[in-house]
Amino acid sequence: MAHFQGEVVRDPQGREVIRFTTASGVHATVATCISQEALDKMARSLRRKLARSRTRRAGAPRPVPTED
């Protein structure tokens, strides 16, 4: 996992958060109380979503969710 240099601050609710900018220029604010496991799970989910969106052809209809 990449290490980002950031600034530790408090959010409006008083939680400790780290503010940083990723290599791609995205500004992020992450609460330090979020577990590493939860962050890893979210990152895996985002990678899967990005991979799916890249394989989808431009202009192709999106699948319609079915009701079970």
N, C-alpha and C positions, 0 to 999 in steps of 0.2 A: 504494500500500500504506500502511496506517495506521502511524503511529509510536506505540509504547507506551513510557511511562516505566517503567523497571524497575530491578531491583537485580541487579548482577553478583555471583555467588557461585561457589563450587566445589561440585560434587556429590560423593557419597561416593567416586567413582572418581578424583577430582581434576580432572575436566573443568570448564572455565569454562562457566557457564550463566547465563542471564538469567531472573529470576523476575518475572512481572508479572501484573496482573489486567486482562482485557479489559473493554471497555465493557459487555458483557453479564454481567459478574461471574464469568467463568471464570478460575480461577487456572492459569497456564501456567508451565512450566519448559522452556526451550529451550536446547540446547547451542549454543554459538557456532560450533562446528566444522561444523555442518550448513550446506551451501551454500544461498544464496538460491534457486537453481534448484530444489533438492530441496524447500524449503519451499513454493515457488510451485506445484510439481506436486502436493504433498499438499493444498494449499488448493483447487486445481481439482477434485481427486478428491472431497474432502469436499463441495464445493458441488454436484457432480453427484449424489452420494448423497442429500444433503438435498433436492434438487429432485425426485428420483425418489420419495422417501418422502412428500413433500407431495402428489404427484399420485396416489399410491396411495389408493384408497378405504378408509375404515375398515371393517374386517371382511372385506375381500377376501382371498382366499387368496394366499399368496406363491407365485411360480413355483418349481417343483421343478427343481433343477439336473439336467441330463442328463449321462450318461456318454458320452464319445466313444470 
